[in-house]
Amino acid sequence: FDPATRPTLPRFAPLTEEHLRAVADSAVPGFDKAQSEFTKAFADFDCETQVGFGVSLMHFDGHVSDNAGRTHLLFGIDMIATLHQPEDMSTLFAHELFHVYHRQIMGGSVPKNDSVTWWAMWEEGLATYVSQRMNRPRDEQGALWFPKDIVVQIDKPGFARTWQFAADL
């Protein structure tokens, strides 16, 4: 990235070359450890997915895609370095590995795109729940990541009533 025009996201520190390199150096060993823990928790996990790490040009931190009949698990080191702290890595990797596992156990009954809103919400919520449970004592904020006060916002008076109201519609 050009130092004069470093990519930034609101409420996040600018990406530095040093932080990007540190994340890149720790990503593969961190993923290997997380995958080992994941396979202990889900013994029937059969990962035939191609896993890749690279620069996503600020498009994604983790992403599962199906292309030409093959599943790919891709990690954008630049977005990981922008959005996450080192203590987030095991939770992030478990989250993305669960997406692969979820597709494995669901077989062909998975919607093919994100236009099915209820499915996208279920899929992300379940992956977040599993990744938090696998990384105890991480709390909800540690699994939701950002904004840094999302749990505080959710716990504010009136939020639950609004949610209840929406559920009653």
Buried (B, 14 or more C-beta within 10 A) or exposed (E): BEEEEEBEEEEBEEBEEEEBEEBBEEBEEBBEEBBEBBBEBBEEBEBEBEBEBEEBEBEBBBBBEEEEEEBBBBBBBBBBBBBBEEEBBBBBBBBBBBBBBBBBEEEEEBEEEEEEEEEEEEBEEBBBBBBBEBBEEBEEBBBBBEEEEEBEEEEEEEEEEEEEEEEEE
